[in-house]
Amino acid sequence: MNLADSGSLAAVLNSRGYRPVESENDADLIIFNTCSVREKAEERVYGRLGELSSLKKNGTQKRFAVVGCMAQRLGERLLQRAPYVDFVLGPDRMFDLPRYIEESNGSAFINTEFGHENIGDLTPVRDTPFAAYVTISRGCNQYCTYCIVPYVRGEERSYPAEKILQQINSLCADGVKEITLLGQNVNSYQDNGLDFSALLSEIAKKTAVRRIRFMTSHPKDLSDRLIETMANGPRMMSHLHLPLQSGSDRILDKMGREYTYGHYRSLVEKLRATAPDISVTTDLIVGFPSETEEEYQMTLKAVEEIQFDSAFMFRYSPREGTKAAQYNDDIPDPEKIERLTGLINLQKEVSLIKNRNEIGKIWSVLIDGFSRRSNAVLKGKTEGNKTILINGDACLIGAIKNIKVTSADSWTLHGELVD
């Protein structure tokens, strides 16, 4: 979502005559689009701001803008710690940045109001010509006890299906072959009686896009109809990111997740029964307040039972303003780190097994560029959203090709082009 917002903000700035530069030294305006999900993310922003503050101290006219969730959460308090920042704008107000620059009288400007009538009309600048993010909703109504997102992104708002279809058709005309639909909870999308499953069907019928992905899904809203659409809908990629968070029902209830581990596991079983090759990924948190060693072991058992293809794993970090911040954070940090390390090691083993099971399979892959390590190796994403590396010429970039998996490690597949 932050990548999509950054792309939309770049599009707005481009339309007003701004141009990106390679170096902060050459920039008149430096923008930090921020995340507040974890404290570490905010501390990194403060660290980077501190590093760049010297650019202002030498008498230059550079301006700093901090936008997004951290700006929304902290508002004026951000200026107390970083008084050299010029603009503090929440996730919905960042798109007015050019106007605020023009109206600024030299003093710092703060706006954290929710609501912006034109966000749904913005087409983001893309990192690649062949794939694009399409935001279908903003905000969240879940209020999980540990999560700051509903407070910094506001209530859930779904964009009209007609506008979403128009944007996708425009992207396809510009060469896009794969889209990722974005929302804090795409499963709860609603537009005049049209739910998310129906939206997916409309996209398949009324646009030319060749590959459809989406994220993120909430287990409590994952319907049988959506599972059927994922399994049998044309051009749907065989991947679902479905956050579990914990294997303990008591902890899930204390997190406000509104499902049990048994319900979650039954959803995965339905998915794999209807789409046997589907890749299932997840989010997991260890060290949530009052989590016992036994409950931590339940999470490890869940990983062993479900066999996730990969996972984003975190140790609990209290976020001011959430309900969980009022709980006694009673698990020492060294214990959280130890639990997280154990979880990561287990998931690494599971991911290796899952990836090695891919050897010999042939996947349709959108080749989107070069490997980070070598311009002699191309990379792409399988239908299951796994990175795969192949040897090939640069002329293949942007093509959708059949690739046979030949080897694998815990993080990456390796393959070869087949007819």
N, C-alpha and C positions, 0 to 999 in steps of 0.2 A: 504494500500500500504506500509506503514512504517513497519507494522508487517511482511509482506511478505519479504521486504528488509532485516529486521533483521534476519529472518529465513535463507535467502540466504547467508548473511554474516556469520552467525553461521556455515552453511554448509561448506563455504570456509575455515574458521578457523579450523573446525574439521578435514578437509582433510589435513591440514598442521600440525597436531599434537597438536593443542590447545584444551583445555578442559574447560568447564564452571565450576565455583565454586559458592558456595552459598553466600559468603560474600565478600564485597569490600576489607576487610582486607587481604583476602587470594589471591586476584587477582594480577597478574603482569600487566594486561592490563584491563582498564575500558573504555567501549565504550558507548557513548551517541548517539543514532540515533534520530535525531531531526526533529521537524516540525516548519514551519514558517508561517502557515496560520494565526495565531493570535499572538499578542505581548505577551500575557500571557504565551504561550507555551515556548517562548524564555526566558522569565524571570525565569521560573521554571528551565530551564537548567542552567542558570547562578547561581541560588540559590543552586542547587544540586552540581555544580562544586565547589562553594565556600565551601560547607560543607565538601567535600571530599579532598579539597586542602591540608588539614592538613596531609593527608596520605603521601604526598610528602615531606612536611616540616620536617618530622621526620627522613629523611635520607634514606627512602626506594627507590627502583628503579622502582616504579610503573610508568606506562605510561598511559596517558589519550588520547583518540581519540574522537573528536566530528565529527560526520559524518551526511550526509543527508542535508535537505533543509536549515537549519540554517547555516551550514557550507558553503553551496553554496552561500547564500545571503551575508554573512558577510566576509568570507575569512579572510584576514589579520586583519581586525578590531576585530575579535573575540579574537585574541591573545593579542590585546591591553588591553582588559578587563580581559582576563584570560590567562596570559603569561605562566602559568604552563602546558597548553595543548601542547601535542607533535604532534598530527596529526589533520589536518583540511581537510576533504575530502567530496566532493559533492556526490549527490545520485548515480552518475554513477561511481565514482572513489573509493567508499568505499570498493568494492570487491577486490581491489588490496592492501588492508591494510597489509596482511602478507609480501608482497614484500617490501612495504615501510618500515616496521619495520626492515627487514633484511638489507636494504640499508641505513638506517638512521645513520647519523654520530653524533647524539646527539642533533642536532638543530631541531627546529620545522619544520614540512613538511606540505605544503599546495598544494592541487591539486583540482581544481574545473572545470576541463574540462568536456564537455559533450561527450557521446559516449563510449560504452564498448561492444565489439563484443561478449562477452561470457555470458552476463546477462541472456539471454533467455534460456541458457542451464543449469542454476543453479536450483536445486531442493531444496527448503527451508527446514530447520529443522522445524518440526511441534510441536505445543503445544499439539495436540491430535492426536492419530494414525488414527482417523476415518474421519477427515475433513482436507482440505488443501486449501490454496490460490494458484491460478495459474495466473500469470501476463501475460496478452495478449498484452499489449501495455504500453508504457511509454511516459511521456510528454503530453503537451496539446497545442492546437492551438487556443483556444477560446479567451484568453486575456480579460476576464471579468475585468472591470475597478478596482474592489476591490481586485482582487486575485493575489497573488504572485506566484502561482504554475507554470505558464508557464515560468517564469523567473528563477526559481530554479530547474525545472525538464526538461526544454528544449522543443524542438519541438516534436510533436507526432510521435512515431515510433511504428508500429505494428509488432509483431513477426510472423514468418511464421506459418501457420495453421498446417503444418506437424509436427513441433516441439512441438506445443501445444498439439496435439493429442498424440504424443509420451510421453510427460510428464504425461498426464492424465492416459494413460495406465500403465505407470510405477508406478504411485501413487496407482492405483486400485490394481495392483499386490502386493502392500505393505499394503493393507488393507483399503485404503481410500474409503469411501462410498459417501462423499459429497464434491464437489468442489465449490469454489467461484471464478469466473473469475474477474480479476481486471484490471482497467484502469482508467485514469482520466476522460475519456469519452468513455466507451466501445461501445456506439452506432456508433461511427465513425470508428470502426475497418475496415481495408481494407488489403487484401493480394491477389494480382494478381486477382482482380475482385471478391474475396470472401468477402462479407460483414458480419456484426456481426450476422444477422439472419441466414445466411448460415453456419457460424461457429458453432452456437448452434445446427443446424441440423446435421452437421458432427460429433460433439461430441456425440450426441445421437445415431447416427448410428454406429460409429466406436470405441466407448469405452464402458466399462462396468460400468461406474460410475452410481450410482443410484439416485443421487440428484444433480441438477445443479442450482447454484445461480450466480448472477453477480452484480457488482456495479463499478462506478456510471454512471448513464445515464443523458444525456443532453436533455431537452425537444425538442429543435429544431431539433434533429436527431432521435427522436422516430418515426419510420415509422409504417404504417399500417401492413406491413409484419412482423415486429418485434412483434407487439401486437398480431398478429395471432399466431406466433411461441410460444409466452409466454403462450397463452391460450390453445393451442392444442399440443404443442411439448411434446414428451415423457420425463418424468423425470424432467421437469421444475418446480421449486418451485414457489408457487403463491405469490410472493413478488416483488415489484418494488420500489427502492429508486429513487425518481425523484425530485431533488431540485427545489423549486419554488422561494425562496429568498424574494419576495415581492408581495403583491396584487395590487400594483399600476403600471399601464403601464408606467407612466413617470419615476418612479424610476427604473423599469426594463430596460427601454431604457438607462437611465443614468448609469446603471450597465453594459451595453453592453451584455445583455442576449439574444437578438435577437428573442424574442417571446413576446406575450401579455398574460395577465392573461386569457383572453377569449380562446386563443389557448391552453394554459395549461389545463384549465378546460375541454375543448373538448377532449383532450387526455385521461384524467382520466375517462371521461364518456365512451369513446370507450373501454378502458381497462375493466371497470366494466360491460359493456354490453357483452363483449366476455368472461370475466372471473369473474363472480359475487363474488367469494370468495377471490379475490386478496387483499392483504394487500399493501397499498400505504403509504410510508413514505417520508419525505421531509427534506429540510434545509430551514431555514428562518433567515433573518437578519433584525433587527430594528435599527433605528437611523442612516441610511445612510445619507450622506450629503444632506441637503435641504429637507429631509422627513418631511412633515407637519403632524400635528395631524390627519387631514382627511386621509392622505395616510397611516398612521399607522393603522387607523380604517379599511382601505381597506384590510390590511393584516389580521386583526382579522376576518373580514367578510369572507375572503377566507378560513380561517381555519374552520369557521362554515359551509360554503357551501360545501367544499370538504370533510370534516370529515377524516382527516389523521389518520392513526392508531397510528403513533408517529412522532416526529419531533426532529431534532437537531436545537436548537434556540440560536442565538448569538446577542450580540449588536455589532455594527460596530466598527472595530478597524483599523485605517489607517495603511497601510503597505508601507514603503518606497520603491519607485521604481515603484509602480503601478500608473495608471492614476488617480485613485480616491484620491491618496495622495496629488494631486495638488488642489483638491476641498477644499473649506472652510468647515472644520469639525465643523459645526455651531450648533450642538445639544449638550447641556451640558451633561456630563456623568451622573449626577443624573437623567436627563430626559430619557437617554438611558436605565438606569437600571429600571426605573419605567415602561417604555414600555415593556422591556423584561420580567419583572415580570408579567405584565398583560397577555402577550402572553403565557408564561409558564403555568399560572393558567388556561387559556382557553383551551390550548391543553391537560392539565391534565384531565379536565372534558370530553373532546372529547374522549381521550384515554380510560377513564373508561367506557364510553358508548360503544365504539367499542369492548372493551375486554369483557364486560358483554354480548354482543351479541354473543360471542363465546360459551357461556355456553350451553352445550348439544351437541355441534358439536364434531365429531371425526376426529382427525388429525393423519397423519403419522409423527412420531417424531423420530429423531435420538437422542438417549440418549447419552450424551457426557461426563457425569461426575456427581459429587456431587454438591449440592447447596453450596453457599458460607457460609451459616450459619450452615449447619448441614450435617454430613456424613451419616445421616439416611434418607436424602431426595435426590432424583436424579433430575437432570435437563436436559433439552433438548430444541431443537428448533422445533416449528411447521413448516409446509410448508410455512406459512406466516411470518416466521422469528421471532416469538414471543417466549420469554422464558416461558417454562412451567415446573412446579415442580410436582413430583409424589413420592409417597412412593414405595420403591422397593428395591430389592437386588442388590448388586454391580455387579452380573453376567449379569445384563441387560445393563451395560455400553458398548457402541459400537453397540448395537442392534437398529434396526428400528422397532418401535412398534406402534400399534394403541392406541391412548390416547384420552379419552373423557374428555372434559373440564367440570369441576364441579363448579369452582368459579373463580373470577378474581378481580384484583385491577387495578390501572392505568398503572402499569408497568409489571405485571406478571400474567400469567394464572396458575391455579392449576388443576390437573387432576388425572384420575385413568386409569389403564391398562384395556383394554377390549380385548375380543377375536377377 
